[in-house]
Amino acid sequence: MQSRTPAPRTGRPRSAAADTAILAATRQALVELGWSKLTLGDVATRAGVAKTTLYRRWAGKNELVVDAVAELFDELEVPDRGSLAADVEGVVLQFAALLELPAAKTALMAVVSEATQDAALRGRIREAIVDRQKRLVVEGRRRAQERGELPPDDGEPGPQVDLVFDMVAGAVVHRTLVSCEPVDTDWVSRFTAVLLRGLTAAAA
């Protein structure tokens, strides 16, 4: 008698609409309740989904909150404004505007604070937010090379991509969330000039 191979089981398709609602509810709960009072049950109620739906997607609060923050940062893009300087200014202004949103500001500061005592959470932040957003530097660098503003890569570009990302992200986060100073067009112009002097000197 010939044996029959059972058909593979497939789970219920993941709903993009449910994911969007859950992540938005997470950011709203963070703003209203703070990290310590936020629970997956509260998020589920706000999102209009069953609590089991959250646990099928996220192992716990840490993962959920990081993904809620990451979704906001994924909206950033490098605008093509015709020059490397203008492109840098454009993405810095976008980043600063994002950090002015209560949901982004509260969520980012919450996960960074918790991560000081949680190595796994630091790894999650690095993977879901930091490493993913380095695409902005890669794209800006590629576009500048195509325009002839920067020379082609001589060797592995990774270390310089990391450094440029750290400089931009560190300066904007410190300016907006630590010093609580405005990231206006004048500051962005002066910051970009300093950054580009370093990039062109390194390329020489």
C-alpha positions in Angstrom: 0.0 0.0 0.0 1.5 3.3 -1.0 2.0 5.8 1.8 0.7 9.3 1.4 2.8 12.3 2.4 0.6 14.7 4.4 0.3 18.1 2.9 2.3 20.7 4.7 0.3 22.7 7.2 0.1 26.4 6.7 -0.8 28.9 9.4 -3.2 31.8 9.1 -1.6 34.5 6.9 -0.2 37.4 8.9 -2.4 40.5 8.6 -0.5 43.6 7.7 -3.4 45.7 8.9 -3.3 44.0 12.3 0.5 44.5 12.6 0.1 48.2 11.8 -2.7 48.6 14.4 -0.6 46.8 17.0 2.5 48.9 16.5 0.5 52.1 16.5 -1.2 51.1 19.7 2.1 50.3 21.2 3.5 53.7 20.6 0.3 55.3 21.9 0.4 53.2 25.0 4.0 54.2 25.6 3.2 57.9 25.4 0.3 57.6 27.8 1.5 54.9 30.2 5.3 54.8 30.0 7.4 51.7 29.7 6.8 50.2 33.2 3.0 50.3 32.9 2.7 49.2 29.3 1.3 45.6 29.0 0.6 43.4 26.0 -2.9 43.2 27.2 -3.4 46.9 27.0 -1.9 47.1 23.6 -4.2 44.3 22.4 -7.2 46.1 23.6 -6.1 49.4 22.0 -5.4 47.6 18.7 -8.7 45.6 18.8 -7.0 42.2 18.5 -6.7 39.2 20.8 -3.8 39.0 23.2 -2.8 35.7 21.6 -2.4 37.6 18.3 0.5 39.6 19.9 2.2 36.5 21.3 2.1 34.8 17.9 4.1 37.8 16.5 6.3 39.0 19.4 7.9 37.1 22.2 7.5 39.9 24.7 7.3 43.6 25.3 10.9 44.3 24.4 10.6 43.0 20.9 7.2 44.6 20.4 8.4 48.1 21.4 11.5 47.9 19.3 9.5 47.0 16.3 7.1 49.9 17.0 10.0 52.3 17.0 11.6 50.7 13.9 8.4 51.1 11.9 8.8 54.9 12.3 12.4 55.0 11.3 11.7 52.9 8.2 9.8 55.9 6.9 13.0 57.9 6.6 14.5 58.2 3.1 17.3 60.1 1.4 15.7 62.8 -0.8 17.4 63.5 -4.1 18.0 67.2 -3.8 20.8 67.4 -6.4 23.9 67.4 -4.2 25.5 65.5 -1.3 25.2 68.5 1.0 21.6 69.0 0.2 20.8 65.3 0.5 22.4 65.2 3.9 20.5 68.3 5.1 17.3 66.7 3.8 17.7 63.5 5.7 18.9 65.2 8.9 15.8 67.5 8.9 13.6 64.4 8.4 15.2 62.6 11.3 14.9 65.6 13.6 11.2 66.0 12.7 10.6 62.4 13.4 12.2 62.7 16.9 9.9 65.6 17.6 6.9 63.3 17.4 5.8 62.3 21.0 5.5 58.6 20.0 9.0 58.5 18.5 10.6 60.5 21.3 9.0 58.5 24.1 9.5 55.1 22.5 13.1 55.7 21.6 14.1 57.0 25.0 12.2 54.1 26.7 14.0 51.4 24.7 17.4 53.0 25.1 16.9 53.4 28.8 15.9 49.7 29.2 18.7 48.5 27.0 21.3 49.8 29.3 20.6 46.8 31.5 19.5 44.3 28.8 22.1 43.0 26.3 19.4 41.1 24.3 17.4 44.3 23.9 20.6 46.2 22.8 21.0 43.5 20.1 17.4 43.8 19.0 17.8 47.6 18.7 21.0 47.3 16.7 19.4 44.8 14.3 16.0 46.3 13.9 16.8 50.0 13.9 20.5 50.8 13.7 21.7 48.3 11.1 18.5 48.8 9.0 18.9 52.5 8.9 22.4 52.4 7.7 20.8 52.0 4.3 20.4 55.8 4.3 24.2 56.3 4.4 24.7 53.6 1.8 22.1 55.2 -0.6 23.5 58.7 0.0 27.0 57.6 -0.6 26.1 55.7 -3.8 24.3 58.7 -5.2 27.2 61.0 -4.4 29.6 58.6 -6.1 27.4 58.6 -9.2 27.5 62.4 -9.3 31.3 62.4 -8.9 31.1 64.1 -5.5 32.8 61.2 -3.8 35.4 58.7 -5.3 34.4 55.1 -5.8 35.0 52.8 -2.9 38.5 51.8 -2.3 38.1 48.6 -0.3 35.3 47.8 2.1 33.0 50.8 2.7 31.5 49.2 5.8 33.6 51.0 8.5 33.0 54.5 7.0 29.3 53.8 6.6 29.2 52.9 10.3 31.1 56.0 11.3 29.0 58.4 9.2 25.8 56.8 10.6 27.1 57.2 14.2 28.1 60.8 13.6 24.7 61.8 12.1 22.5 59.8 14.4 24.5 60.7 17.5 24.5 64.4 16.8 20.8 64.6 16.0 19.7 62.5 19.0 22.0 64.4 21.4 20.8 67.8 20.0 17.1 67.0 20.2 16.7 64.6 23.1 19.6 65.5 25.4 20.4 69.2 24.8 16.8 69.9 23.8 17.9 72.4 21.2 16.3 72.9 17.9 17.6 71.2 14.7 16.8 74.1 12.4 18.1 74.9 9.0 21.1 76.9 10.3 22.3 74.2 12.6 21.8 71.5 9.9 23.8 73.6 7.4 26.7 74.0 9.8 26.6 70.4 10.8 26.6 69.2 7.2 29.5 71.5 6.3 31.6 69.9 9.1 30.6 66.4 8.1 31.4 66.9 4.5 34.8 68.4 5.2 35.6 65.2 7.0 34.3 63.0 4.2 36.2 64.8 1.5 39.4 64.9 3.6 39.1 61.1 4.1 38.6 60.6 0.4 41.7 62.6 -0.5 
